[in-house]
Amino acid sequence: MDGSLAEASTTVLDAAATVAADRPLPGLRAWFVGYLAWLGGLALLALTMLSRYEHGDAGALRFWALALMGFYLSLCNVLLPLPTTWIILLVASPEVALFEAIWLRVLVIAALGAVATTAANLNEYHVLAFLLRYGLGRRIRATRVYHWAIRWFDVAPFQTLALIGFLPIPIDAIRWLAILRLYSRLRFALAYLVGRGTRYLIFAGFSVFMQLTGWQILFIQVAILAATLLGRLLWRVIKRGGTSHALADAGPPGQAD
């Protein structure tokens, strides 16, 4: 009974998402204007602080590093899959020496990093939601793998997104499920603020207390990239398995039910 009710609820939600996906996403143009203004502001701040540093203001270098970190992280998502861990570890490390107060250094890096990454993922949300309107979204929603995954995702979407945001290994498919479902953008952003904020807080604190060097940071980033590639390989194997099962259930072409 509970399973049938959950399946019916999933079907209703998916039908609503399919109908809504055919309409323009509200605030799409406003988002892109705001996002470009955010990037432009960070770039201008970085250039201004660099100029002030070159004119003898040593304290300006810390704000240059923060602005550069924010700009870089605001670009990192599936549309531009650049590694993110290294810049958090580097800006928090003694080699940059952002602030003397350790607690202030860790909190500022974690907060700005979480906001910047959330902006990047929200930009991905808006871009993919726009692109999925043109037939691809409907085709994905028609697959067996999607219906299996969305039943799992709907159990605890906020907690799932927050966990994915926390893990240092990116799992892009979970974000795509949220976008295909047209999950609330506010909740989507809050989930990533919680998940990434916690991750960056731990990473920045680790870098400070372990006194990481540049070579150690490079090694950590390479290890995370290797784990990411392995995770993507496993995901492809799982998807192929789901496709094979779907074809087996369908039977030979032309076979009647």
C-alpha positions in Angstrom: 0.0 0.0 0.0 2.7 2.5 1.0 4.7 1.5 -2.1 1.7 2.1 -4.4 1.0 5.5 -2.7 4.7 6.6 -3.0 4.7 5.5 -6.7 1.5 7.4 -7.4 2.9 10.5 -5.7 6.1 10.2 -7.7 4.0 10.0 -10.9 2.0 13.1 -10.1 5.1 15.1 -9.2 6.8 14.0 -12.3 3.8 14.9 -14.5 3.7 18.4 -12.8 7.5 18.8 -13.4 7.0 17.8 -17.1 4.3 20.4 -17.6 6.3 23.1 -15.8 9.4 22.2 -17.8 7.7 23.3 -21.0 7.4 26.8 -19.6 10.2 29.3 -19.3 11.8 29.2 -15.9 10.7 32.3 -13.9 13.5 34.9 -13.4 15.8 33.3 -15.9 17.0 36.6 -17.4 17.3 38.3 -14.0 19.4 35.4 -12.7 21.9 35.7 -15.6 22.2 39.5 -15.1 22.8 39.0 -11.4 25.3 36.2 -12.0 27.3 38.2 -14.4 27.2 41.2 -12.1 28.5 39.0 -9.3 31.4 37.7 -11.4 32.2 41.3 -12.6 32.2 42.6 -9.1 34.7 39.9 -7.9 36.9 40.5 -11.0 36.9 44.3 -10.3 37.7 43.8 -6.7 40.6 41.5 -7.5 42.0 43.9 -10.0 41.6 46.9 -7.6 43.2 45.0 -4.7 46.1 43.9 -6.9 46.7 47.5 -8.0 46.7 48.7 -4.4 49.2 45.9 -3.4 51.5 47.0 -6.2 51.3 50.5 -4.8 52.5 49.4 -1.4 49.3 48.3 0.4 50.4 44.9 1.7 47.0 44.2 3.3 45.3 44.4 -0.1 46.8 41.0 -1.0 44.4 39.1 1.3 41.4 40.6 -0.4 42.9 39.9 -3.8 43.2 36.2 -2.8 39.6 36.1 -1.5 38.2 37.8 -4.6 40.2 35.5 -6.9 39.0 32.4 -4.9 35.4 33.6 -5.1 35.6 34.2 -8.9 37.2 30.8 -9.5 34.7 28.9 -7.4 31.7 30.8 -9.0 32.7 29.2 -12.3 33.2 25.6 -11.2 30.3 23.3 -12.0 29.5 20.6 -14.7 29.7 23.3 -17.4 33.3 24.1 -16.4 34.4 21.1 -14.3 37.5 22.6 -12.6 38.9 21.2 -9.3 37.9 23.2 -6.2 39.6 21.6 -3.2 43.1 23.0 -4.0 42.1 26.7 -3.8 40.4 26.3 -0.5 43.4 24.5 1.0 45.8 27.0 -0.6 44.1 30.2 0.6 43.7 28.8 4.1 47.3 27.6 4.2 50.2 29.4 5.9 51.7 30.1 2.5 49.0 32.7 1.9 48.5 33.7 5.6 45.2 35.4 4.9 44.4 36.5 8.5 46.4 36.0 11.7 43.3 34.9 13.6 42.8 31.3 12.7 39.1 31.3 13.4 38.5 34.3 11.2 40.5 32.8 8.3 38.6 29.5 8.4 35.2 31.2 8.7 35.7 33.7 5.9 37.1 31.1 3.5 34.3 28.7 4.3 31.5 31.3 4.0 32.8 32.9 0.7 33.6 29.5 -0.8 30.1 28.2 0.0 28.4 31.3 -1.5 30.6 31.1 -4.6 30.0 27.4 -5.2 26.3 27.8 -4.6 26.3 30.6 -7.3 28.0 28.3 -9.7 25.6 25.4 -9.1 22.6 27.7 -9.4 23.9 28.9 -12.7 24.1 25.3 -13.8 20.5 24.8 -12.6 19.3 27.7 -14.8 21.3 26.8 -17.9 20.3 23.1 -17.8 16.7 23.9 -16.9 16.6 26.1 -20.0 18.3 23.5 -22.3 16.1 20.6 -21.0 13.0 22.4 -22.2 13.8 21.3 -25.8 12.9 17.7 -25.8 15.8 16.2 -23.8 14.1 16.5 -20.5 11.1 14.5 -21.7 13.3 11.8 -23.1 15.2 11.5 -19.8 12.0 11.4 -17.8 10.8 8.5 -19.9 13.7 6.2 -19.0 13.5 3.4 -16.4 16.7 4.6 -14.7 15.2 8.1 -14.1 12.0 6.7 -12.5 14.1 4.4 -10.2 16.4 7.3 -9.3 13.7 9.9 -8.7 11.8 7.6 -6.2 15.1 7.4 -4.2 15.7 11.1 -4.5 12.2 12.1 -3.4 12.6 10.4 0.0 14.9 13.2 1.3 15.9 15.7 -1.5 17.3 18.5 0.7 19.4 16.1 2.8 20.6 14.3 -0.3 21.7 17.6 -2.0 23.4 18.7 1.2 25.3 15.4 1.4 26.3 15.6 -2.2 27.5 19.2 -1.6 29.6 18.0 1.3 31.3 15.1 -0.4 34.6 16.0 -2.1 33.7 13.7 -5.0 31.2 15.4 -7.3 28.1 13.4 -8.3 26.6 15.5 -11.0 23.6 13.2 -11.6 22.0 14.1 -8.3 22.0 17.8 -9.2 20.5 16.9 -12.6 17.7 15.0 -10.8 16.9 18.1 -8.8 16.9 20.2 -12.0 14.8 17.7 -13.9 12.4 17.7 -11.0 12.4 21.5 -10.9 13.2 21.3 -7.2 12.9 24.6 -5.4 15.8 26.9 -6.3 15.8 28.3 -2.7 16.0 24.9 -1.1 18.6 23.8 -3.7 20.8 26.8 -2.8 20.4 26.3 1.0 21.3 22.6 0.6 24.5 23.6 -1.1 25.3 26.3 1.4 25.0 23.8 4.2 26.9 21.0 2.4 29.7 23.1 0.9 30.0 25.4 3.9 30.6 22.4 6.1 33.1 20.8 3.7 35.0 24.1 3.2 35.0 24.7 7.0 36.7 21.3 7.5 39.1 21.7 4.6 40.2 25.2 5.6 40.6 24.1 9.3 42.6 21.1 8.1 44.9 23.2 6.0 45.5 25.7 8.8 46.2 23.1 11.6 48.2 20.8 9.4 50.3 23.7 8.0 49.9 22.3 4.5 52.5 23.1 1.8 51.9 23.6 -1.9 53.1 20.1 -2.8 50.9 18.5 -0.1 47.9 20.4 -1.5 48.7 19.2 -5.0 48.9 15.6 -3.8 45.5 15.9 -2.1 43.8 17.4 -5.2 45.3 14.7 -7.5 44.0 12.0 -5.1 40.5 13.5 -5.1 40.5 13.7 -9.0 41.5 10.1 -9.2 38.7 9.1 -6.9 36.3 11.2 -9.0 37.3 9.5 -12.2 36.8 6.1 -10.5 33.3 7.2 -9.3 32.3 8.3 -12.8 33.5 5.0 -14.2 31.3 3.1 -11.6 28.3 5.3 -12.4 28.6 4.5 -16.1 28.7 0.8 -15.3 25.5 1.2 -13.2 23.8 3.2 -16.0 24.7 0.6 -18.6 23.3 -2.1 -16.3 20.0 -0.2 -15.9 19.8 0.2 -19.7 20.4 -3.5 -20.2 17.7 -4.5 -17.8 15.2 -2.1 -19.4 15.9 -3.6 -22.8 15.6 -7.1 -21.4 12.2 -6.3 -19.9 11.0 -4.7 -23.1 11.8 -7.9 -25.1 12.6 -8.2 -28.8 11.5 -5.4 -31.1 7.9 -5.8 -32.2 7.0 -8.2 -29.4 3.5 -7.7 -28.0 2.8 -7.3 -24.3 
